Amino acid sequence: MNFFWKVFFSTILISAITFSVGSFLLIDFQFRSTLNREITAAYEENDILRFAMNKELETINDRLLYKYDTDSADKLEAVRNQLILQVAQSATINTSKGTIPFRLNDSAYHMVFDSINMDVDNSILKQLSDRQTGYEIVKSDSHYYIHTAGPVTIQVETLYLENFRDITFLFESRKDQYQTFYYLMFAMVAISGLVVFVVSRWLTGPLKKLSRATKQIANGKFDQRVSIQSRDEIGKLSKDFNKMAVKLEQMVEELREASRRQEDFVDSFAHELKTPLTSIIGYADMLRSKKMDPEQVILSANYIFEEGKRLESLSMKLMDMIILKNQQFSMKHIHARDFFASIQGAMLPLFEKENISFSVRAEDAILLMEPDLMKTVFLNLLDNSRKAMDRGGYIALLGKWDADHYIIIVADNGKGMEESELSKITEAFYMVDKSRARAQGGAGLGLAICSEILKLHGAAMEFQSVPGEGTTVTIQLKGAEKI
């Protein structure tokens, strides 16, 4: 079932139940309140009748004792019953509803007088004591009555007086109220249904927008956004949805970019393998199939050797990238000056050969690193600086404190790079100048490996470059200690 219909039917159901329970309690309270008043009035009528009958019967008893011979018990009883009947027949109590009908019974529950003419038994009398009154609600000929009974005591004899109060109007009123309630209930459900339908459509409208946008995103349209201006929970949900959509679009774009890079990686790797293999196969075929003079043999063998070394270097670098992502290395405390001196000794002969001025300056400190891996980083960076120069130039390697961090800077005055190149240079196989890099034996893996090594050290690498002026690489190391 749709959320709209859930809201609609649940609201109608709650409204109907609430209205029904409230109306029932109200009608029931009114009925019971009026019934209690009628019971009180019935008790009062019974009290009035019993009081009047008690006075009259006491007078009869006094007259009998004075006028008749007490030895004639049967005659005295007959006369007494005759007088009681006369008193009951002459007794009338008038109220706003007319004369009160009553019934008089002797101590054996036999009826002595009846002005009611209703087929209602007097079993209630057997439940009463000599001083107790009681009532019950009875139905006779489609009429409802409060049947009230109480004792009338004369000397040692007890008579029972019953009176009936008509409360048919009370039940008819309740019936009319229930009938009115049914009509009102129908009208309330119809009106509230219309109102709830409109309100539910209004409340669930934004959810439908969200649903449509979700389906569009599921179909690949990641630029979908929902425009909902409310400040309630649905408005907050729409804002969160839009944030999610933006993030999802960015992630999808990043995945597409990663896929593109992966394709470039495969293409570049295939190209890197194809070129040396083609040369190796060609020169090997020449050595195998042709007679060549010693100089040509040496030249061909040298080509095979150089391309083989290139393949070896490429495979080792790829292996380094895989290992760096899956292995933990133990860090060591190294003196900065010793570390810089080892790098200077490794690179200085090459720089002198190519007429490159190389400057090394370092503030001493204790550096926390894996020395072989970090040496690979700076040898790669310095070699990239060398490749950025035609011949001659200037390269500087600096180490210094910056607040609580030790930073190492590699700067050159080479060709530099465009701003758009800086975000890509740490990608595997990416080369700013592919033809120049391959001519110098590059495979485009150096900075990718450097980036992985620095991640292992928790270090940050930042590039700044200006075309025609040079490039500066800044590395911020963690865990360094001042001496």
C-alpha positions in Angstrom: 0.0 0.0 0.0 1.3 3.5 -0.9 2.4 5.8 1.9 -0.4 8.2 0.8 -3.1 5.7 1.4 -1.5 4.6 4.7 -1.7 8.2 5.9 -5.2 8.6 4.5 -6.7 5.5 6.0 -4.9 5.7 9.3 -6.0 9.3 9.8 -9.6 8.4 9.0 -9.5 5.4 11.3 -8.0 7.3 14.2 -10.5 10.1 13.7 -13.4 7.7 13.5 -12.3 5.7 16.6 -11.7 8.9 18.6 -15.0 10.4 17.6 -16.9 7.1 18.3 -15.3 6.6 21.7 -15.9 10.2 22.6 -19.5 10.2 21.5 -20.2 6.9 23.2 -18.7 8.0 26.5 -20.7 11.3 26.3 -24.0 9.6 25.5 -23.3 6.9 28.2 -22.4 9.5 30.8 -25.6 11.5 30.0 -27.7 8.4 30.2 -26.2 7.2 33.5 -26.4 10.7 35.0 -30.1 10.9 34.1 -30.8 7.3 35.2 -29.2 8.1 38.6 -31.5 11.1 39.0 -34.5 8.9 38.1 -33.4 6.2 40.6 -33.1 8.8 43.3 -36.6 10.1 42.4 -38.0 6.6 42.5 -36.5 6.0 45.9 -38.0 9.3 47.1 -41.4 8.3 45.8 -41.1 4.9 47.6 -40.1 6.7 50.8 -43.1 9.0 50.5 -45.5 6.1 49.9 -44.1 4.0 52.7 -44.2 7.0 55.1 -47.9 7.7 54.2 -48.9 4.0 54.4 -47.0 3.5 57.6 -49.0 6.4 59.3 -52.3 5.1 58.0 -51.6 1.5 58.9 -50.6 2.5 62.5 -53.9 4.3 62.9 -55.8 1.2 61.7 -53.9 -1.0 64.1 -54.8 1.3 67.0 -58.5 1.3 66.0 -58.5 -2.5 65.8 -57.0 -3.0 69.3 -59.5 -0.5 70.8 -62.7 -1.5 69.0 -62.5 -5.3 68.5 -62.0 -8.3 70.9 -58.5 -9.5 70.6 -59.5 -13.1 71.4 -61.2 -13.3 68.0 -57.9 -13.5 66.0 -59.4 -14.7 62.7 -62.0 -12.0 62.7 -59.5 -9.4 63.7 -57.2 -10.5 60.8 -60.0 -10.3 58.3 -61.1 -6.9 59.4 -57.5 -5.7 59.4 -56.8 -6.9 55.8 -60.1 -5.2 54.8 -59.0 -1.9 56.4 -55.5 -2.2 54.8 -57.1 -2.7 51.4 -59.3 0.4 51.9 -56.3 2.5 53.0 -54.3 1.3 49.9 -57.2 2.1 47.6 -57.6 5.5 49.0 -53.9 6.4 49.1 -52.9 8.6 46.2 -49.5 10.5 45.7 -49.4 12.9 42.9 -46.2 14.1 41.2 -45.4 16.2 38.1 -45.7 12.9 36.1 -49.1 12.1 37.6 -50.2 9.6 40.3 -47.6 7.2 41.5 -48.6 3.6 40.8 -47.7 1.1 43.6 -48.2 -2.4 44.8 -48.6 -3.6 48.4 -47.6 -7.1 49.6 -47.9 -8.9 52.9 -45.0 -10.5 54.8 -45.5 -13.7 52.8 -45.0 -11.7 49.6 -48.6 -12.1 48.6 -50.1 -9.2 46.8 -52.6 -7.2 48.9 -53.2 -4.3 46.5 -52.1 -3.5 43.0 -52.7 -0.2 41.0 -50.1 -1.0 38.4 -51.6 -3.8 36.4 -48.2 -4.9 35.0 -47.0 -8.5 34.7 -43.8 -7.9 36.8 -42.9 -10.4 39.5 -42.0 -9.4 43.0 -38.9 -11.5 43.4 -36.9 -8.5 44.4 -38.7 -8.5 47.8 -37.0 -11.8 48.8 -33.7 -10.0 48.5 -34.6 -7.3 50.9 -34.2 -7.3 54.7 -36.7 -5.7 57.1 -35.1 -2.2 56.8 -33.6 -2.4 53.3 -34.9 -0.8 50.1 -33.8 -1.7 46.6 -34.5 -1.3 42.9 -34.3 -3.0 39.5 -34.9 -1.9 36.0 -37.6 -3.9 34.3 -39.3 -3.9 30.9 -43.0 -4.4 30.3 -44.9 -3.9 27.0 -42.0 -2.0 25.4 -41.7 0.3 28.4 -38.9 0.6 30.9 -39.5 1.1 34.6 -37.5 1.6 37.8 -39.1 -1.0 40.1 -38.5 0.2 43.6 -39.4 -1.8 46.8 -39.2 -1.2 50.5 -40.6 -2.5 53.8 -43.5 -1.0 55.8 -43.4 -2.3 59.4 -46.5 -2.3 61.6 -45.9 -3.6 65.1 -44.3 -7.0 64.4 -45.7 -7.4 60.9 -43.8 -6.3 57.8 -45.5 -5.3 54.6 -43.7 -4.5 51.3 -44.5 -1.6 49.1 -43.4 -1.5 45.4 -43.7 1.5 43.1 -42.8 1.9 39.4 -41.3 4.9 37.7 -41.5 5.0 33.9 -38.1 5.8 32.3 -39.0 4.8 28.8 -38.2 8.3 27.6 -34.6 7.8 28.9 -34.0 4.8 26.7 -35.7 6.4 23.7 -33.6 9.5 24.2 -30.5 7.3 24.2 -31.7 5.5 21.0 -32.3 8.9 19.3 -28.8 10.0 20.4 -27.2 6.9 18.9 -29.1 7.4 15.7 -28.0 11.0 15.5 -24.4 9.8 16.3 -24.6 7.4 13.3 -25.6 10.3 11.0 -22.9 12.5 12.4 -20.4 9.7 12.1 -21.1 9.3 8.5 -20.9 13.0 7.8 -17.7 13.3 9.9 -16.0 10.5 8.0 -17.0 12.0 4.6 -15.9 15.5 5.5 -12.7 14.4 7.3 -12.0 12.0 4.4 -12.0 14.9 2.0 -9.9 17.1 4.2 -7.4 14.3 5.0 -7.2 13.4 1.3 -6.2 17.0 0.4 -3.8 17.2 3.4 -2.3 13.8 2.6 -1.7 14.8 -1.0 0.0 18.0 0.2 2.2 16.1 2.8 3.2 13.3 0.5 3.8 15.5 -2.6 7.5 16.1 -1.6 8.0 12.4 -1.1 6.7 11.8 -4.6 9.3 14.3 -5.9 12.0 12.5 -3.9 10.8 9.2 -5.4 10.9 10.5 -8.9 14.4 12.0 -8.4 15.6 8.7 -6.9 14.3 6.8 -9.9 16.1 9.2 -12.2 19.4 8.8 -10.3 18.9 5.0 -10.4 18.6 5.4 -14.2 22.0 7.2 -14.3 20.8 10.8 -14.3 23.0 11.9 -11.3 22.3 15.6 -11.8 18.8 15.3 -10.3 17.9 17.7 -7.4 14.8 18.2 -5.4 13.4 21.7 -4.8 11.5 21.7 -1.4 11.4 24.9 0.6 9.8 23.6 3.8 11.7 23.6 7.1 10.1 20.4 8.5 11.5 16.9 8.5 10.7 16.4 4.8 12.5 19.6 4.0 15.5 18.4 5.9 15.3 15.1 4.1 15.2 16.8 0.8 18.4 18.8 1.7 20.1 15.6 2.8 18.9 14.0 -0.4 20.4 16.8 -2.5 23.7 16.6 -0.5 23.7 12.8 -1.1 23.0 13.4 -4.8 25.9 15.8 -5.1 28.2 13.4 -3.3 27.0 10.5 -5.4 27.6 12.5 -8.6 31.1 13.4 -7.4 31.8 9.7 -6.5 30.5 8.6 -9.9 32.6 11.2 -11.6 35.6 10.0 -9.6 34.9 6.4 -10.6 34.7 7.4 -14.2 37.9 9.3 -13.8 39.5 6.3 -12.1 38.2 4.1 -14.9 39.7 6.4 -17.4 43.0 6.4 -15.5 42.9 2.7 -15.3 42.5 2.5 -19.1 45.3 5.0 -19.5 47.4 2.8 -17.1 46.8 -0.3 -19.2 47.4 1.6 -22.4 50.6 3.1 -21.1 51.8 -0.1 -19.6 51.2 -1.9 -22.9 53.1 0.8 -24.7 55.9 0.6 -22.2 56.2 -3.1 -22.7 55.7 -3.0 -26.5 58.5 -0.6 -27.3 61.4 -2.5 -25.5 60.1 -5.9 -26.6 59.9 -4.8 -30.2 63.5 -3.6 -30.0 64.7 -6.7 -28.2 63.0 -9.0 -30.7 64.3 -7.0 -33.7 67.9 -6.9 -32.6 67.8 -10.5 -31.4 66.5 -11.5 -34.8 69.3 -9.6 -36.6 71.9 -11.3 -34.4 70.3 -14.7 -35.1 69.6 -14.4 -38.9 72.5 -12.2 -40.2 76.2 -12.2 -40.2 77.3 -8.9 -38.7 80.7 -7.4 -38.0 81.8 -7.2 -34.3 81.0 -3.5 -34.0 77.4 -4.1 -35.2 77.1 -7.1 -32.9 78.2 -5.1 -29.9 75.8 -2.2 -30.9 72.9 -4.6 -31.2 73.7 -6.4 -28.0 73.9 -3.0 -26.3 70.4 -2.1 -27.5 69.1 -5.4 -26.2 70.9 -4.8 -22.8 69.5 -1.3 -22.5 65.9 -2.3 -23.3 66.2 -5.3 -21.0 67.4 -3.0 -18.2 64.4 -0.8 -18.9 62.0 -3.7 -18.6 63.7 -4.8 -15.4 63.3 -1.2 -14.0 59.7 -1.0 -15.0 58.8 -4.4 -13.5 60.6 -3.5 -10.2 58.8 -0.2 -10.0 55.5 -1.9 -10.5 56.3 -4.5 -7.9 57.3 -1.6 -5.5 53.9 0.0 -6.0 52.1 -3.3 -5.2 54.3 -4.1 -2.2 54.0 -0.6 -0.7 50.2 -1.0 -0.6 50.3 -4.3 1.2 53.3 -4.2 3.6 54.3 -2.6 6.8 57.8 -1.1 7.2 59.7 -0.4 10.4 60.6 3.2 10.9 64.1 4.4 12.1 65.5 7.6 13.6 68.0 9.1 11.1 70.1 12.3 11.4 69.0 14.7 8.7 72.5 15.7 7.7 73.5 12.1 7.2 70.4 11.4 5.1 71.0 14.5 2.9 74.7 13.7 2.5 73.9 10.2 1.2 71.5 11.7 -1.4 74.1 14.3 -2.4 76.7 11.6 -2.9 74.4 9.6 -5.1 73.3 12.4 -7.4 76.3 14.8 -7.5 78.3 12.9 -10.2 75.3 12.8 -12.6 74.6 16.5 -12.1 78.2 17.4 -12.7 78.2 15.4 -15.8 75.2 17.3 -17.1 76.5 20.6 -15.9 73.8 21.1 -13.3 74.5 23.1 -10.2 73.4 21.1 -7.1 73.0 22.8 -3.7 72.2 20.9 -0.4 71.5 22.7 2.9 69.8 21.1 5.9 69.1 22.0 9.5 70.0 19.1 11.6 67.2 17.0 13.2 66.3 13.5 14.0 63.9 12.2 11.2 61.6 9.2 11.7 61.5 7.3 8.4 62.3 4.1 6.5 65.6 5.4 5.0 65.8 3.3 1.8 62.2 4.1 0.8 62.6 7.9 1.6 65.9 7.9 -0.4 63.9 6.5 -3.3 61.5 9.5 -3.0 64.2 12.1 -3.2 66.2 10.4 -5.9 63.1 10.3 -8.0 62.3 14.0 -7.3 65.9 15.0 -8.1 65.9 12.9 -11.3 62.7 14.5 -12.4 64.2 17.9 -11.9 67.2 16.8 -14.0 64.9 15.7 -16.8 63.1 19.0 -16.8 66.3 20.7 -18.0 67.8 20.6 -21.5 71.4 21.0 -20.2 72.7 22.9 -17.3 70.6 24.6 -14.6 70.1 24.8 -10.9 68.7 22.3 -8.4 68.4 22.8 -4.6 67.7 20.3 -1.8 66.8 22.1 1.4 65.8 20.8 4.9 64.5 23.2 7.6 62.1 23.5 10.5 58.7 25.1 10.0 56.9 25.5 13.3 56.6 22.0 14.7 57.2 20.3 11.3 60.3 19.4 9.4 60.0 20.3 5.7 62.2 19.2 2.8 62.2 21.2 -0.4 63.3 20.2 -3.9 63.5 23.2 -6.2 64.7 23.6 -9.8 64.7 26.2 -12.6 63.6 23.8 -15.3 60.8 24.0 -17.8 58.0 23.9 -15.1 54.4 22.7 -15.6 51.0 24.0 -16.3 48.5 24.2 -13.5 46.3 21.5 -15.1 49.3 19.0 -15.0 49.9 19.3 -11.3 46.9 17.2 -10.2 47.9 14.3 -12.5 51.6 14.0 -12.1 51.4 11.4 -9.2 49.3 9.1 -11.4 51.0 5.9 -12.6 52.5 6.2 -16.1 51.5 9.9 -16.4 54.3 12.0 -18.1 54.1 15.7 -18.9 56.4 15.2 -21.9 56.0 11.6 -22.9 58.5 11.6 -25.8 61.2 13.3 -23.8 60.6 11.1 -20.7 60.9 7.9 -22.7 64.0 9.1 -24.5 65.6 9.5 -21.1 64.4 6.1 -19.9 61.4 7.2 -17.9 58.2 5.1 -17.4 56.0 7.6 -15.6 56.0 5.6 -12.3 58.4 7.6 -10.2 56.0 10.1 -8.6 53.3 7.5 -8.2 55.8 5.4 -6.1 56.9 8.5 -4.2 53.3 9.3 -3.4 52.7 5.7 -2.0 55.9 5.9 0.1 54.9 9.3 1.6 51.5 7.9 2.5 53.2 5.2 4.5 55.1 7.9 6.4 52.0 10.1 6.9 53.8 12.8 5.0 52.3 15.4 2.7 53.7 16.4 -0.7 52.9 19.7 -2.5 53.9 20.9 -6.0 54.2 24.5 -7.1 55.3 25.1 -10.7 55.5 28.0 -13.2 56.0 27.2 -16.9 59.5 28.4 -18.0 60.6 29.2 -14.4 60.8 25.8 -12.6 59.1 23.6 -10.1 59.2 23.4 -6.3 58.2 20.3 -4.3 57.6 20.6 -0.6 57.4 17.6 1.7 56.2 17.9 5.3 57.5 15.1 7.6 55.9 14.0 10.8 57.7 12.7 13.9 60.9 14.7 13.5 62.7 15.8 16.7 65.0 18.9 17.1 68.5 18.3 18.3 
